[in-house]
Amino acid sequence: MAFSPEYLAELNLLAQFQSTSAQEGIKVHQHSAPEASVKAAERLHQKGLITQKDGGYLTALGSEAVELTQKLQSILASR
C-alpha cells in the first residue's frame, strides 16, 4: 500500500516541526502556503496532532508523530 498524496503532505508538514522544543510552532498561511499544506494542517489538527488548524504547536501525540517521522526519514536516507 502506497502513501497517499494527503499522507505525504501531512508527513512533510510534520517534518517542519522541531522535535527538540515544544515551544516552537509553525504557521501555515492560508493565502500563501500551497493548498496541500493548508489541507494537511487542517487534517493534522482534526487528528489531534497540532493545536490549531493552521499550525500552532504539537500536541503530545504530534510530538510522537514527529519523532517517528524523523526516524523514518533517517532510515530511508541511510545507505
N, CA, C and O atoms as a DFTB+ gen file, in Angstrom:
316 C
 N C O
     1  1       0.840      -1.177       0.000
     2  2       0.000       0.000       0.000
     3  2       0.889       1.247       0.000
     4  3       1.743       1.400       0.873
     5  1       0.696       2.107      -0.945
     6  2       1.498       3.318      -1.083
     7  2       0.938       4.434      -0.198
     8  3      -0.240       4.430       0.160
     9  1       1.806       5.384       0.144
    10  2       1.346       6.572       0.859
    11  2       0.546       7.441      -0.103
    12  3       0.975       7.689      -1.230
    13  1      -0.598       7.893       0.340
    14  2      -1.412       8.782      -0.492
    15  2      -0.752      10.168      -0.523
    16  3       0.053      10.491       0.351
    17  1      -1.087      10.974      -1.515
    18  2      -0.572      12.345      -1.542
    19  2      -0.942      13.121      -0.270
    20  3      -0.177      13.975       0.178
    21  1      -2.102      12.830       0.307
    22  2      -2.532      13.502       1.535
    23  2      -1.621      13.127       2.697
    24  3      -1.215      13.997       3.467
    25  1      -1.292      11.834       2.836
    26  2      -0.384      11.399       3.906
    27  2       1.003      11.998       3.713
    28  3       1.646      12.411       4.678
    29  1       1.460      12.044       2.470
    30  2       2.779      12.630       2.215
    31  2       2.798      14.113       2.590
    32  3       3.788      14.597       3.139
    33  1       1.725      14.829       2.304
    34  2       1.643      16.240       2.681
    35  2       1.663      16.386       4.206
    36  3       2.287      17.307       4.734
    37  1       0.990      15.489       4.903
    38  2       0.984      15.528       6.365
    39  2       2.379      15.227       6.912
    40  3       2.844      15.901       7.830
    41  1       3.040      14.227       6.357
    42  2       4.401      13.904       6.790
    43  2       5.356      15.069       6.531
    44  3       6.193      15.393       7.373
    45  1       5.223      15.691       5.368
    46  2       6.079      16.838       5.050
    47  2       5.826      17.998       6.010
    48  3       6.763      18.696       6.397
    49  1       4.591      18.205       6.389
    50  2       4.286      19.266       7.344
    51  2       4.838      18.921       8.727
    52  3       5.411      19.780       9.396
    53  1       4.670      17.684       9.152
    54  2       5.221      17.263      10.449
    55  2       6.738      17.426      10.485
    56  3       7.306      17.758      11.525
    57  1       7.385      17.192       9.357
    58  2       8.840      17.296       9.288
    59  2       9.321      18.733       9.500
    60  3      10.503      18.952       9.767
    61  1       8.427      19.707       9.386
    62  2       8.813      21.102       9.593
    63  2       8.876      21.492      11.070
    64  3       9.453      22.523      11.415
    65  1       8.290      20.678      11.935
    66  2       8.319      20.967      13.365
    67  2       9.657      20.547      13.967
    68  3      10.264      19.563      13.544
    69  1      10.100      21.307      14.954
    70  2      11.306      20.952      15.702
    71  2      10.918      19.978      16.804
    72  3      10.049      20.276      17.623
    73  1      11.546      18.839      16.826
    74  2      11.207      17.856      17.857
    75  2      11.886      18.175      19.179
    76  3      11.509      17.630      20.217
    77  1      12.877      19.047      19.154
    78  2      13.641      19.331      20.360
    79  2      13.008      20.406      21.229
    80  3      13.438      20.601      22.365
    81  1      12.000      21.105      20.728
    82  2      11.397      22.191      21.500
    83  2       9.886      22.200      21.329
    84  3       9.365      22.305      20.218
    85  1       9.198      22.088      22.455
    86  2       7.733      22.169      22.430
    87  2       7.272      23.623      22.324
    88  3       6.084      23.891      22.148
    89  1       8.215      24.555      22.433
    90  2       7.890      25.976      22.398
    91  2       7.919      26.563      20.990
    92  3       7.593      27.735      20.802
    93  1       8.305      25.766      20.006
    94  2       8.368      26.248      18.630
    95  2       7.255      25.616      17.812
    96  3       7.176      24.395      17.677
    97  1       6.404      26.465      17.272
    98  2       5.319      26.006      16.428
    99  2       5.544      26.457      14.998
   100  3       6.592      27.008      14.664
   101  1       4.567      26.222      14.177
   102  2       4.617      26.707      12.796
   103  2       3.284      27.361      12.457
   104  3       2.271      27.122      13.114
   105  1       3.304      28.173      11.439
   106  2       2.092      28.828      10.944
   107  2       1.973      28.512       9.463
   108  3       2.904      28.759       8.697
   109  1       0.843      27.973       9.058
   110  2       0.570      27.689       7.657
   111  2      -0.365      28.797       7.173
   112  3      -1.549      28.813       7.508
   113  1       0.172      29.710       6.394
   114  2      -0.600      30.855       5.925
   115  2      -1.530      30.432       4.787
   116  3      -1.076      30.001       3.726
   117  1      -2.796      30.557       5.017
   118  2      -3.810      30.083       4.080
   119  2      -3.677      30.734       2.703
   120  3      -3.977      30.098       1.692
   121  1      -3.235      31.978       2.648
   122  2      -3.202      32.690       1.371
   123  2      -1.900      32.503       0.608
   124  3      -1.849      32.758      -0.595
   125  1      -0.833      32.056       1.297
   126  2       0.449      31.938       0.603
   127  2       1.024      30.522       0.598
   128  3       1.904      30.221      -0.208
   129  1       0.549      29.667       1.466
   130  2       1.046      28.287       1.505
   131  2       0.371      27.463       0.421
   132  3      -0.752      27.765       0.016
   133  1       1.049      26.424      -0.051
   134  2       0.394      25.526      -1.017
   135  2      -0.890      24.930      -0.409
   136  3      -0.954      24.659       0.790
   137  1      -1.878      24.739      -1.238
   138  2      -3.157      24.204      -0.761
   139  2      -2.979      22.859      -0.051
   140  3      -3.668      22.574       0.929
   141  1      -2.056      22.039      -0.548
   142  2      -1.814      20.734       0.082
   143  2      -1.354      20.908       1.524
   144  3      -1.726      20.114       2.388
   145  1      -0.560      21.924       1.794
   146  2      -0.084      22.185       3.164
   147  2      -1.207      22.695       4.050
   148  3      -1.309      22.303       5.213
   149  1      -2.044      23.562       3.513
   150  2      -3.182      24.090       4.264
   151  2      -4.110      22.952       4.661
   152  3      -4.530      22.857       5.814
   153  1      -4.428      22.093       3.706
   154  2      -5.319      20.956       3.977
   155  2      -4.666      19.966       4.941
   156  3      -5.340      19.407       5.807
   157  1      -3.354      19.745       4.793
   158  2      -2.642      18.837       5.689
   159  2      -2.696      19.346       7.125
   160  3      -2.898      18.564       8.054
   161  1      -2.519      20.647       7.311
   162  2      -2.593      21.225       8.653
   163  2      -3.980      21.023       9.245
   164  3      -4.111      20.690      10.422
   165  1      -5.004      21.220       8.444
   166  2      -6.375      21.015       8.927
   167  2      -6.593      19.562       9.356
   168  3      -7.203      19.296      10.392
   169  1      -6.091      18.631       8.553
   170  2      -6.258      17.204       8.902
   171  2      -5.467      16.848      10.157
   172  3      -5.962      16.112      11.010
   173  1      -4.243      17.363      10.279
   174  2      -3.437      17.075      11.469
   175  2      -4.110      17.643      12.719
   176  3      -4.044      17.040      13.790
   177  1      -4.746      18.784      12.584
   178  2      -5.478      19.364      13.717
   179  2      -6.674      18.482      14.073
   180  3      -6.918      18.215      15.249
   181  1      -7.414      18.033      13.073
   182  2      -8.574      17.160      13.321
   183  2      -8.150      15.856      13.983
   184  3      -8.899      15.287      14.776
   185  1      -6.959      15.386      13.661
   186  2      -6.443      14.131      14.226
   187  2      -5.824      14.336      15.603
   188  3      -5.436      13.372      16.262
   189  1      -5.730      15.594      16.040
   190  2      -5.202      15.879      17.371
   191  2      -3.686      15.923      17.444
   192  3      -3.120      15.732      18.521
   193  1      -3.012      16.172      16.322
   194  2      -1.554      16.216      16.329
   195  2      -1.001      17.625      16.484
   196  3       0.120      17.800      16.960
   197  1      -1.777      18.635      16.087
   198  2      -1.360      20.030      16.253
   199  2      -2.501      20.816      16.895
   200  3      -3.664      20.418      16.826
   201  1      -2.147      21.938      17.521
   202  2      -3.120      22.661      18.333
   203  2      -4.057      23.567      17.553
   204  3      -5.139      23.890      18.043
   205  1      -3.674      23.984      16.360
   206  2      -4.500      24.901      15.581
   207  2      -4.677      24.353      14.166
   208  3      -3.834      23.597      13.683
   209  1      -5.755      24.727      13.512
   210  2      -5.978      24.226      12.153
   211  2      -5.015      24.830      11.145
   212  3      -4.905      24.340      10.022
   213  1      -4.317      25.886      11.533
   214  2      -3.315      26.483      10.646
   215  2      -1.897      26.325      11.210
   216  3      -1.006      27.119      10.909
   217  1      -1.707      25.308      12.014
   218  2      -0.371      25.028      12.559
   219  2      -0.391      25.011      14.063
   220  3      -0.953      24.106      14.680
   221  1       0.227      26.019      14.656
   222  2       0.289      26.061      16.107
   223  2       1.425      25.204      16.619
   224  3       2.512      25.158      16.042
   225  1       1.147      24.534      17.704
   226  2       2.152      23.704      18.368
   227  2       1.765      22.232      18.277
   228  3       0.622      21.888      17.977
   229  1       2.733      21.386      18.541
   230  2       2.469      19.956      18.566
   231  2       1.770      19.576      19.856
   232  3       2.064      20.129      20.916
   233  1       0.858      18.644      19.767
   234  2       0.288      18.010      20.952
   235  2       1.249      16.882      21.351
   236  3       2.252      16.652      20.676
   237  1       0.944      16.194      22.430
   238  2       1.772      15.054      22.836
   239  2       1.804      14.003      21.724
   240  3       2.858      13.450      21.412
   241  1       0.654      13.738      21.139
   242  2       0.589      12.775      20.032
   243  2       1.368      13.291      18.828
   244  3       2.045      12.521      18.147
   245  1       1.275      14.578      18.567
   246  2       2.019      15.183      17.468
   247  2       3.516      15.081      17.666
   248  3       4.254      14.832      16.712
   249  1       3.975      15.273      18.897
   250  2       5.409      15.133      19.200
   251  2       5.887      13.722      18.902
   252  3       6.973      13.522      18.358
   253  1       5.069      12.750      19.263
   254  2       5.408      11.356      18.979
   255  2       5.448      11.111      17.470
   256  3       6.332      10.412      16.974
   257  1       4.494      11.685      16.747
   258  2       4.450      11.527      15.296
   259  2       5.675      12.154      14.638
   260  3       6.228      11.586      13.696
   261  1       6.103      13.319      15.122
   262  2       7.296      13.966      14.574
   263  2       8.527      13.096      14.823
   264  3       9.373      12.933      13.944
   265  1       8.615      12.550      16.013
   266  2       9.742      11.663      16.339
   267  2       9.779      10.466      15.389
   268  3      10.843      10.104      14.885
   269  1       8.635       9.861      15.149
   270  2       8.568       8.712      14.247
   271  2       8.861       9.121      12.802
   272  3       9.502       8.379      12.058
   273  1       8.388      10.299      12.414
   274  2       8.662      10.816      11.072
   275  2      10.162      11.002      10.875
   276  3      10.703      10.648       9.828
   277  1      10.830      11.557      11.880
   278  2      12.274      11.760      11.793
   279  2      13.022      10.426      11.732
   280  3      14.011      10.296      11.011
   281  1      12.550       9.447      12.484
   282  2      13.169       8.118      12.427
   283  2      13.018       7.515      11.038
   284  3      13.965       6.946      10.496
   285  1      11.831       7.639      10.466
   286  2      11.591       7.109       9.128
   287  2      12.481       7.807       8.110
   288  3      13.054       7.152       7.239
   289  1      12.603       9.132       8.207
   290  2      13.491       9.877       7.303
   291  2      14.920       9.374       7.428
   292  3      15.614       9.198       6.426
   293  1      15.352       9.147       8.646
   294  2      16.713       8.669       8.872
   295  2      16.933       7.275       8.273
   296  3      17.961       7.008       7.650
   297  1      15.971       6.414       8.469
   298  2      16.078       5.057       7.912
   299  2      16.125       5.092       6.389
   300  3      16.943       4.413       5.769
   301  1      15.244       5.885       5.794
   302  2      15.186       5.956       4.341
   303  2      16.424       6.617       3.743
   304  3      16.809       6.305       2.617
   305  1      17.042       7.519       4.480
   306  2      18.222       8.226       3.994
   307  2      19.504       7.427       4.183
   308  3      20.531       7.756       3.588
   309  1      19.456       6.384       5.003
   310  2      20.673       5.599       5.250
   311  2      20.991       4.717       4.064
   312  3      20.122       4.390       3.255
   313  1      22.229       4.346       3.978
   314  2      22.677       3.512       2.872
   315  2      22.265       2.140       3.157
   316  3      22.530       1.238       2.362
